Amino acid sequence: MCGITAYLGSKQAAAILLSGLARLEYRGYDSAGVAIVSGGKLQIKKRVGKVRELLPVAQSLEGTVGIGHTRWATHGEPTEPNAHPHTDHGETFALVHNGIIENYHTLKAMLAKKGYTFYSDTDTEVLAKLIADVIQTSPTLTLGEATREALRHVVGAYGIALCSKTDPDILVAARMGSPLILGVGDGEYFVASDASAFLEHTRQVVHLQDGEMVVCTRAAGYTVSTIKGGDVRSPSVTEIEGTLEQIEKGGYKHFMLKEIHEQPRSLEMCMRGRVRINASQPPSPTLGFSPTAPELPQVQGEPSIMLGGIENLMGEGDEKWSVLEKLQKCRRIIFCACGTSWHAALVGEYMLESLCRIPVEVEYASEFRYRSVVLRPDEDIVIVISQSGETADTLAALRHAKEAGCLVLGIVNTVGSTIARETDAGIHLHAGPEIGVASTKAFTAQVLVLAMLSLKIAHGRTISDKQYRDLILEMVDLPEKITHIIESNREKILEIGKVFKYSHHCLFLGRGYNYPVALEGALKMKEISYIHAEGYPAAEMKHGPIALIDNLMPVVVIAMQDSIYEKVKSNIMEVRARKGCVIVITDEGNHELDEIAEYVIYVPKVAEFLSPLLTVVPLQLMSYHIAVMRGCDVDMPRNLAKSVTTE
C-alpha cells in the first residue's frame, strides 16, 4: 500500500516526483504530497485525493532533491494533516512512509512525555519525531545515522525516504517488510516503491533487502548498509525489464480494459520458451527464477513443457536434486495466497489433484501463520502466489513455511520482488506490468502457469503421452480463443451491463474447475462496481443463498459441457423456478439453455481443466462495463490498493 518516490540529482525534482506518483497511484490514492528542498527551505505541498489534485500547487516547486508520497490510509482519515510527507517539530527534514509501525502508541507516549506534540493521527509522524529526538539527543549524528538509530526502536513494517533542508545533498531510505528499490542514473538517484516510477530515467536498479538502508549523496554516490549493525554491503546493479509503453494506457480508456485485451499476448509471453510444439523451437534464455536456464533435451516431433525454475538441479556434490523430483514425490502441496491469487490457487488445487493425484490444500496467507498448521518438511511443499511478489501476508506465510523447514516455491509476476528472491525456486508469469487495481491478466497467467506445472508433474506418471501432447496443443490455442471471446461478445456484454447496472446484488455460480471462477467473477464485480456479489459452488445455492433469489437478482452461471454439466443445468432450473434472472456462460454450439436463460455468452470449447482461462474473460468484461456505466473509477476503486504491503 502507499507509493513512495524520491530523487537526488541535477534535474528539477518536482516533475520527476509527480510523474512517478502518478504511476504509483495504483498503490493508494487517498491523498498525495511532496517535499522539495530549495534555497535552504523545505517546501511541502499536500492535497487530499489523487495526484491530479496536487499538480497545481506542486509542479512549479524548484529544487533538485525531494520526496513524494501517494497514500492508502491506515492510521487516520484522508486529510491534509494526515497526508505525507511528515516533518520533525522544526521542519528541518521530511519523511514519507509505507507500512505500519506496530509500536507507535508506545513510542508516541514516550515522546509526549518529553514534550513533543503531534498534528496528525499517523504513525509516520511519530517516526519523524523519533528521529528528531535522536538528533536532539546526539546532534553530531548525520540524518542517516539518526534514522538508523531511530529504526532500531521501531517494530513493524516500513519503507521510508527522507530529505533535509540542512543537507540538500543527501537522500536517505530504508526498508523492512515494505518494498523499496534504488534507481541508479548518471549522477542521479531515484528511490521508489516500484521501478515504474522512474523507468523513463534509468533501468539500473538495486533491490534493497529487508533490514537495509541506503544513503545517497551527490559527491560520494550511494552506500547500502544494514539497519541493525551498520554493515556495508556492495549490492549488484541489475537491469529491469519492461518498457514505458507497457505502463501507459495505449489508447484504452482504462488500464483494466487494456489488460483484459492484453491477455492473449500475456499468455503467449507466459508460454514463450516454455511450451514447445516441435524440436525446432529454441530454448528460453531464462526460465523460472534462475538467472540462467540449462540446455534441456527436446523430443523430436513431440510437444513439451520446460520450466527451468523447477527443473534446475539444486544442492551440492552427490546430493543434487531438482524441484520437479520433489514435487513428484511429495505427499502434499500447500498453496498460500490472497485475493485473486487465492482463486488461482483454488484452480491449481483442482488441476494438481485431478491430473497429478497429489493432495492439495489452499490457505489464505493471512491465516496460515496464525493457526496451528501441521507442516511436515519431508513431505510438504509450500507454493506462494502473488502478482506483485510483495504481498505482506503472503511474504509472512513464505517465511513461516521456511522456518518450519519446508521447500517453498513462488509464482510471481514481478522480477526481482521479495518473494522471488526469498523462495527456493519458482516460476515468473512474464505477463507484463499490471496497473489496474482489479487483477485480470495476472489471474489468467497464474492459472496458465499452474496448468503447465500440473502437466509437467503428471507427465509419465498419471497421464499418458497422448494426453500430455493433446493438452499442450489445446493450451497453445488459448490466446486465439480469448481474442475470439473478446471480439464476439462485446455487444452482448454491453447489453447485459445496461440491464443490470442498477442491481444491488448478484450471485455467481460454478462447479468443479469453474467454482473458483465464480468466486473471481464475484470479486471483480464487488471490487470495481460496488455491487454486492457472492460466488458459490452451484450445488451449495440451495443451502442458503437460494433464499435471496427473486426477479431482481441476476445470477451468473458457468455451465460448460463438462463432466458435471447436467448437475449445473439442474441448478439453473432451480434458479429459474424462483424467477431469478439467469446469465449463462457455456460452450459454443450448446443451445440447450437458450430458452432458459435471459442471456447466454458463448466461449470456445476447450479441455475441462483449461476452461477457467476462457470462462473468466466474460466475467471480467461484464464487471468492467457495469462499473463504467455506474460511473465508478475502474482503475482506482475506493478503499483498495494494488499491492497490499501491510497486514
N, C-alpha and C positions, 0 to 999 in steps of 0.2 A: 504494500500500500504506500501511498505518497511517492512523489517523484522528486529527486534531488538533482540539481545540476550546478556546476561551479566552473570558474575559468580564471586562469592566470596567464597573461601573455602580453602582447603588444597591441592587440586589436581592442576595439571598444567592446566591453563585456555585455552591455545591455542587449544588443541584437542576438548574440550567441546564447545568452541565458534564456531569453524569451522564446527563441525558436526551439531551443532544447526543451523548455517547459511544455510547449505546445505538443511536442512529440511524446512527452511523458504523461500527458493528461489522462491517458487510459489508466494510470495508477491511482488517480484521485483528482477530484475537481470540485471540492467544496470551497476552496479559497486558494489564492496564489500570491506570491510575493518575491521580491528580490532585495538584495543588499549589495551596493556597489561602493567601493572606496575611491574617492577622488579629492585631491587637494587637502588631505588631512581630515576629511569628513566622511562619515558613514551615512550614505544615502539609502533610506529604506522606504519602499513602497509596497503596500499590501492592498488586496481587494478581495471581498467575498465573491464567490462564483468562479467562473472559468478564466483561463488565461487571457481571453479577449477583453475581460473587464480590467485587467492590469495594464494592457498595452498603452492606453492613452497617457497614463501617468508615469510609466517606466521607460518607454522606448527612447526618450530624449536624455536619459541619465548618462553622464560621461564617467569614464574610469575603465581601467584595464584589468581589474581584479574584482570578482564578485561571486555571489552565491544566489541560487534561486530554489523555489520550492512550490510544488502543487500538492494540495493536502487532501487526504481522506481522513475525516475527523475520527479520532479515538478519544482523546481527553478534551472535553469542552466542545461546545457547539461551533458551527462555522460562522465565526465573527472575525472582524479585523484584529481585535486584541489577541485572539487565539491563532490567527494566521501566522505562518513563518515568513521571514526569519525572526528569531527572538534575540534579545541582547542582554548584556550584563547591565547592572544598575547605572553605569556611567556611559553606556552606549559606545564603548571603545571597540567591541568586537560583536559580530553577528554569527548566529548559528542556525543551521537547518538540520532537521532530524526526521528519519523514517524509522518507525519501530515503536516499542512500548517499554518504558522504564518501569519495571515492576516495583521497585522500592522507592518510587518518587515521593510517596507520602512521608516515609521516614526521613528522607533527605530534605524535603520541604520543611518539616517540623524542626529539624536541626538548624537549617538556615534561618528560619523565622526567629528562633531563639537568639541568633546572632544579630538580628535587626534587619534582615532582608525582607523586602516587601515584594508582592507579586501582582502583576497587572492582568494575568491571563489564568485560565484553568488548565493549562497544558503541563505535561511532564517535561516538555522540551525547555520551557523557561526555567524550570528547576535545574536542569543540567547546565544552562547558561550561567545561572547564579552560582552553581557549584564550582564551575571553572573560575569564575570571578573570585570566589572565596579562596581558592588555591593560589591565585595570583596575588591576592591581598596578603595572604599569609607568607608567601615566598615570592616577593616581587622580582627576584632575579631570574625566575623561570621564563623561558620563551613560551609563546602561545602553544606550541606543540608539546612542550614538556608539561605545561599546566593541564592541557587536555588529557594527556596520558595519565597523570596523577589523579585527575577527577574521575576518569573512566574506571579506575581500579576500584572505586566505591560504588559503581553502578551495577545493578542486577537487571537483566532484561535483554531486549534486542534493540540494536540501533545501527543505523548508517548515518553518519553526520559529516558536515562540512562547515568550516569556519573561515572567516576573513576578518582582518583587523585594521582599523584606521591608523594605529600606531606603527604598524609594519605592513605597508601596502605591497610588499614584495614577497609575501608568504601566503600559502594556501594549505590548510590542514584538513585531513579527512580520516575517518576511522570506521570500521565495521565490526559488528558482532551480531550475526543472525539476520541481517538485512543486506541485500545485495548492494555492492558499490564497485565501480570499475574506474580505473585511471586511463585516460587517453593521453598519449604522448605525441605531440606535434613538433614542429620545427621551432624550438624556443618557446613553446606554449604548452599548457597542461589543462586537461579537462577532467572533471570528476562527475560521475552521473550514476543513477540507479540502473541505467540501461544505455548501452552504447548507441542506440538510435538518437540520443540527444546530441551527439557530436559526430555522427557518421560522415557528414559532409566536410568535416575539417580534418579528420585523421582516422585511419583504420588500425593504427598501432595501439595496442592496449595491454594493460597489466591487470590481471584479476587479483584483487585483494582477497586474502583469506580471512576467515573469522579470527578475531583477536589481533588484527593488524591495523596499523595506521600508516598514512603517507604524509610527508611534509614536502611540499613543492616550493622551490624558491627560484627567483629569476636568475640568480648568479650561480647556484650550485646544482640545479636540476631537481631531482626528486629522490627521496630516501624512504624505503619501506622498512618498518620495524614492528616488533611485537608490542602490544599494549602492556602486557604483564611485565616483561623483563627488559624491554627496550632493545632486544637483539635485532641487529640489522640483517635483512635478507636481500639478496641480489636476485630479484624476480626476472623471469624470462618475459620478453615482449612478444606478443603474438599478434597476428593479423586476423581481424574479424571478417566473417563472410557477409554477404548481402550487399544490396545497393540502395541508394537513396530512393530510387523509383519504387522499390518494394515496400517502403513505409509511407508512400503517398497514396492518395485515393485513386489516381489513374483514371479520372473521368467518371467514376462512380459517385453516387450521392453520399454513400456511407461506406466506411471500412467493412462493415458486416456484409453488405451486399457484394462488395468486391471479393471478400474472402470466400463467400459461398460460391461465386463464379470461378474462383481460383482452384477449387477442389480437384477438377480433372488434372490440372497442372501439378498441384501439390502431391497428388497420389503418384503421378508419373515420377516426380522427383524422389518420392519415398521409395519407389521400386528401382530407380536407376542404379545400375551396378549390383543390385541385389537379386533381382529376378532376371534370369537368362532363359531365353526360349531356345537358343541353339548355341553351339560352341564358338561361333564367330564373334560373339559379343565380347568386348574387352572387360577385364575385371574392374571393379570400382577402385579408385585411388584411396578412398578412406571409407571404411565400414565400421559402424558402431562407434564406441568411444575411444578406440585405439588410434594413435596417431598415424599408424601405417597398417595396411592390411596384407596378409600373406598371399602368396600366389596359390589360389585354390584350384583343385583339379576340376575339369569340365567333363561331362559325359556327352559324347558325340551324339547330336541329334535329339537329346532329351532335355526338357525344361528343368531348371534347377533354381534353388534359392540359396544365396550365400549371405550370411550375417557375420561379418568379421568380428564384431564386438563380442560374440558368444562362441566363435569357433577358434579364436586365437588361443594358443597354449599359454597357461599360467603356471606359476610355481617354479621351482629350481631343480636342476640336476635330473635325477631319475624320478622325481616327484611331480613331473609336469602333467597337467590335465587341462581339459577345455571345459568351459562353462556349459557347452552343449551336452557333454557327457554327464555332468552333474544334473542338468535339467532332466535328462532321460532316465536317470536313476533315482531321482528324489522321490520322497514319499508324499510331499505336499508342497504346493506353491501358494504363497500368501501375497495378494495384491494389497497395496496401501495407496490411497489416492483421495482426492477431494473433488466435489462438484462434477463437472463434465468428465473429468478424468476417471472418476469413480464409476460413472456409467460405462465408459470404455472398458474399464476393468471387469465389469459385470459381463460384457460381451465376451471378453477374454476368458472368463470362467466357463461359459458355455462352450467356447472353442476348445479349450485345453481338456476339459472333462470329456467332451464328445469325441474329439479326434485323437487325443493322446492317452485318455484313460488315467489321467493324473488328478487326484483330489485337489480342489482349489477352494480357497476362502478369500472373500473380498472384504477388506476392512476400511472403514473410514479412518483416514490417517489421524484425524483429530482425536479419535477414541482409542487408537491402537496402543499407545504407550500409557494410557491411564486406566487400563483394565489388565487383569492378570492373564494375558495371552500366554499360552504354553508354547514356547518355542524350543524346537529340538534342532540344534545346529547341524547335526549329522544327517538329518532327514528333511529339513525345511529349507526352501529358498524363498526369499522375500523380493518382490518386484515392486518398485515405487514408480508411479506415473505422474508426470507434471509437465504442462506445456512450458512454463517459464523456467522450470528447474530451480526455482527459488521459493516455492510454496512452503511457508513456515511449518505447518503441521506435517506435511509430507517429509520435509527435511528432518524433523524431530523423530518421525517414525523410522526413517532410514538409520539414524544414529542409534536409536533404541535397538533395532534389529542387529546392527553391527556389534553393539556392546554385548548382546546375547550370543555372539559368535556365528551368526548366520551369514551365508553368502547373500549379498544384496545387489540386485541388478536395477538399472534405471532405464526408463523410457521417457525421454525429454525432447523438446524442440530446440531449446537454446543451447548452442555450442558454448562450452566454457562455463556453464552455470554451476552453481554449488553442488547440485545433485549429480550432475555429470562428472564432477571432479571427485566426489566422495564415494560414489558407488564402486563396487569391484569391477563391474563391466556393464555394458548396456547397448542400447540402440538409439541413435538420433532419428528424429522424424524427418528432418530435411523438408519440412512443409513451408518454410519461409516465415517471415515475421507475421504474427497475428496481432493486430492492433485493437480490433473491436473487442469490447469487454465480454460480450457473449461469444463463447468459443464455437467455431464451426469447422474450419478446415483442420484444426488440431485434433478434434474428435475423430474425424474420418481417418486421418493419418495414424492416430493411435490404434484404432481398430484394425487398420491395414497391417501395421507392424505386428500386432498380436496374431493376426491371421498368418503372416509369414512365419512368425515364431512357432505357432502351433503346427504348421505343416512341416517345418524343419525338425521339430522334436518327434513328430509322428511318423515321418518317412522311414520305411524299412522296419517299423516296429508295430504300429497299429493301423496303418493304412498301406495299401498296395502301391506299387509303382504307377499303375494306371490311374488310381485315384489322385495320387500326388501330381501327376502330369496334367490331368484334366482340371484340377482345381487351380493350378498355376495359370493355365490358359484362360480360365474364367477370370482370374484376378487381373490379368493383363488387359482385359476388356472393360474393366470398371471405369476408367476415365471417360471413354466414349459413351458409356451408358449414363453417367452422371450428366454429361453435356446434353444428352437427349432429354433427360428428365427436366433440366432447367429450361430448355427451349420449348418443349412440348406442353408444359403445364403452366406457363406464365399467365395466360388469360384466365384459366380456371381458378388458379390460386388467388388472383386479384378479385375475382368474383366472390370467392369464399370470404375474403377479407372484408369486402363491402357489406356482406350479410352479417358476419359475426363480430365486427369491430365493437359493437355495443354490448357484447356479452360480459357478464361479471364473473362467470365460472366456466371451466372447460375440463373435460375428462379425456385422458389419453389411455388407450388400452392396447396391449400387445401380449403375445405369449412366446415362450422359447427365446430364441435369439432376439426377437423384437420386443420383449418386455423392457430391456434396458433402453431401447429406442423410444418407447412410450415415456419413460422417465425423462429422457433427454428432451423430447418434444415438449413435455410439460414445463421443464426447467426453462427452456428458451422462451416459452410463452409468458411465464411469470416474470422472467428477468427483464424483458425489454418492452412488453406491452402493459405490465402491471395487472394483467388479468389473472385471477386466482386459478391455477391449473394443477391437477394432480395426475400422476401416472400410476397405473395399476396393472398387475397381471390380469388379463381379461376375465379369467375364471373367478378372481377374487372380488369382482364387482358386486356379486350377489351377497357377499359377506359384509355389506355395509354401504359402500358408495352408491348402490342402486337406489337408495332412498333419496338421493339428490336429483335423480333424473326426471326431467319433465320436458315440455316442448320448448323451453327456453335454454336448455342445457346442450351445447354442442358436444358430441362425443366422437373423438377421432380414434378409429380402429385400424390397426395394421393387420391386414388379413391376406398375407401371401399364401399361395397354394403350396404349402409345405406339409410337413408330417402332421401338423395339428390344425390344419385349415378347417376341417369340419367342426372341430370344437370351437374355433373362433367364430365361425358362421353362426353357430348356436348362440354364442354370446351376443352377436349383433341382433339376433331376433329378440333376445331378452330386452335389449335397449329399445328396439322399435315397439315392443309391446307396452312400454312405459312412455311412448310418444317422444323419445329422445331424438335429437337431430343428429343423424349419423353421417360422418365423413369417413370414407374408406380409402385406404391405400392398398392396392393389390396389383397382381401381375397383369401385364398387357395381355389381352386376349381373354381374360376372365370377365365375363359379363353376367355371372350369376347374381351379382349384388346390385346391378344397375337399377332394378325396380325397388330395392330395399332401402338404399342409401340416398340421401339428398345430393351428395356429391361423391364421385369416385375419381381418384387420382391414380393413374396407371404408371407403373415403373417396369422396366425390362425384366424378363425372367433371369434369375441368377441362382447359383448354388445356395442352399439354405444358409450355410454358415457365413456367406458374404452378403446376405440380404440387408443387414443393418447399414452397410455403406451406401445403399440406394434408398432405403425407406426413410432415412433421417433427412435427406435433402428436401423433400416437400415440406417437412415439418419446420425446417429452418426458414424456408421461403415464406411459409404461412405466418410464422411468428413475426418475421421481418415486416411483411406488408401490413399486417394488422397493427403493429406498433407504429409504423409510419402514418397510417390512416388515423390513428388515435392521437397523433401529434407528439409522440414520445421521442426522446433523444435516444436513438437506437445505439449509437456507439458509446454513449456515456450514460447508461441508465442510473436512476437515482440510487444513492446509498451503496453502490457497488464500485469495485476496482478490479482491474485485470489481474494483477499479480498480488496475491494475498500473502504478505510477508510478516503478518503478525498473527499470534494465536487468538 
